[in-house]
Amino acid sequence: MTSPSDELLDIVDENDEVVGQAPRGEATVRGLRHRCAFVLVRDPEDRIFVHRRTATKLVFPSLYDMFVGGVVGAGESYDEAALREAEEELGVSGLARPESLFKFLFEGSGRTWWSQVYEVRCALPVRPQAEEVAWHTFLTEEELARRLGGGPQGWEWVPDGLAAYERLVNR
């Protein structure tokens, strides 16, 4: 089995056009622009899947996220990556195809990637992938809003997921 650092990614320019390829570990260390898929998952009660990333993640370890997803592999489409990543991280199969909402360029924390944002409803029982998810729950939008702010109830969020969520709620 290969390491996540060895996964081959398409490297893209400011217009999301492929300009080369590099292993994920190299892209991370050198800050090379690549592609990611973010999937907001809602349960049948309209609550949002929220999780804390494992401490072993290459990027933003141990931080909270309201999206599942990840990098788009070399030659893979955003749509393919969204479904693959959502099923892997949630530990489900047979998930409906996530609905594409919007795309934006994330730039921050010395990192940059094109981020395609999706949403999907999941009525399946989730069994999150232990290598990716240290803890999880479903929160209402109001509960999530309380966790977003600073203060005693605030959590530390991945900056790319926070940027995507702010764009989502302000559309």
C-alpha positions in Angstrom: 0.0 0.0 0.0 1.3 3.4 -0.9 1.5 6.4 1.4 -1.0 9.3 0.9 2.2 11.4 0.3 2.9 9.4 -2.8 -0.6 10.0 -4.4 -0.1 11.7 -7.8 -1.9 15.1 -8.2 -2.5 17.4 -11.1 -0.9 20.7 -10.5 -3.0 23.6 -11.8 -2.6 27.3 -12.6 -4.7 30.3 -11.4 -7.3 29.3 -14.1 -7.5 25.7 -12.9 -5.7 24.4 -16.0 -3.4 21.5 -15.5 0.3 22.5 -15.8 2.0 19.4 -14.5 1.8 16.6 -11.9 3.5 16.0 -8.6 3.2 13.6 -5.6 0.9 14.9 -2.9 3.8 15.2 -0.3 5.8 17.3 -2.7 2.8 19.5 -3.6 2.2 20.0 0.1 5.8 20.9 1.0 6.2 23.2 -2.0 2.8 24.8 -1.8 1.9 23.8 -5.4 -1.7 24.6 -6.5 -3.8 21.5 -7.0 -7.5 20.5 -6.7 -9.8 19.5 -3.8 -13.4 18.4 -3.5 -15.4 19.5 -0.4 -18.7 17.8 0.5 -21.2 19.1 3.0 -23.1 16.1 4.3 -26.6 16.5 5.8 -28.5 13.7 7.5 -32.3 13.2 7.1 -32.9 15.7 9.9 -30.9 18.3 7.9 -28.0 18.3 10.4 -24.5 18.7 9.2 -21.8 16.1 9.6 -18.9 17.6 11.6 -15.6 15.9 12.5 -12.2 16.4 13.9 -9.4 15.3 11.7 -6.8 12.8 13.0 -3.5 14.0 14.3 -1.7 12.1 11.4 -3.2 14.2 8.6 -0.7 15.9 6.3 -2.6 19.2 6.3 -4.5 20.8 9.2 -4.1 17.8 11.6 -6.5 17.6 14.6 -8.7 20.6 13.5 -12.4 20.5 13.0 -14.2 20.4 9.6 -17.8 20.6 8.4 -16.8 19.1 5.0 -15.6 15.7 4.0 -13.5 15.4 1.0 -9.9 15.8 -0.1 -7.5 16.1 -3.0 -8.5 15.3 -6.5 -6.1 12.7 -8.0 -4.3 13.1 -11.2 -6.7 12.6 -14.1 -9.7 12.4 -11.8 -12.7 14.8 -12.1 -14.0 16.9 -9.2 -17.2 14.9 -9.3 -15.5 11.6 -9.1 -13.3 12.8 -6.2 -16.3 14.2 -4.3 -18.2 10.9 -4.4 -15.1 8.8 -3.7 -13.9 10.9 -0.8 -17.4 11.2 0.8 -17.9 7.4 0.7 -14.4 6.8 2.1 -14.5 9.3 4.9 -18.1 8.5 5.9 -17.5 4.7 5.6 -20.5 4.2 3.4 -21.2 2.8 -0.1 -24.1 3.7 -2.4 -24.1 7.4 -1.6 -26.0 9.6 -4.0 -23.9 11.7 -6.3 -23.1 15.0 -4.5 -24.6 18.1 -6.0 -22.0 20.7 -7.2 -22.6 24.1 -5.6 -19.6 26.4 -6.5 -15.8 26.5 -6.9 -13.3 28.9 -5.4 -9.6 29.4 -5.1 -8.4 28.9 -1.5 -5.3 30.8 -0.6 -4.1 30.8 2.9 -1.7 29.3 5.5 1.0 29.1 2.8 -1.3 26.8 0.7 -3.4 27.2 -2.4 -5.9 24.9 -4.2 -9.0 25.1 -6.3 -11.9 23.9 -4.2 -15.1 22.5 -5.7 -17.9 22.5 -3.1 -20.7 20.0 -3.0 -23.6 18.9 -0.9 -25.2 15.5 -0.3 -27.8 14.0 1.9 -26.8 10.8 3.7 -29.5 8.5 5.3 -27.0 5.7 5.6 -25.4 4.8 8.9 -21.9 6.4 8.9 -18.8 4.5 10.0 -16.1 7.2 9.5 -12.7 6.1 8.3 -10.4 5.9 11.4 -7.3 7.2 9.5 -9.2 10.4 8.6 -11.7 11.1 11.3 -10.9 11.2 15.1 -14.3 12.2 16.2 -17.7 13.1 14.5 -21.3 14.1 15.1 -24.2 15.8 13.3 -25.0 19.4 14.3 -27.8 21.7 13.4 -26.9 24.9 11.6 -27.5 26.7 14.9 -25.2 24.4 16.9 -22.6 24.7 14.2 -22.8 28.5 14.3 -22.1 28.4 18.0 -19.0 26.4 17.4 -17.7 28.7 14.7 -17.2 31.7 16.9 -14.4 32.2 19.4 -15.2 32.0 23.0 -15.8 29.0 25.3 -17.9 27.1 22.7 -15.7 27.8 19.7 -13.6 25.1 18.0 -10.5 25.5 15.9 -11.5 24.9 12.2 -9.6 24.0 9.1 -9.2 27.4 7.3 -10.2 26.0 3.8 -13.4 24.5 5.2 -14.2 27.6 7.1 -13.7 29.7 3.9 -15.9 27.3 2.0 -18.7 27.4 4.6 -18.7 31.2 4.8 -19.1 31.3 1.0 -21.9 28.8 1.2 -23.9 30.6 3.9 -23.4 34.0 2.2 -24.4 32.9 -1.3 
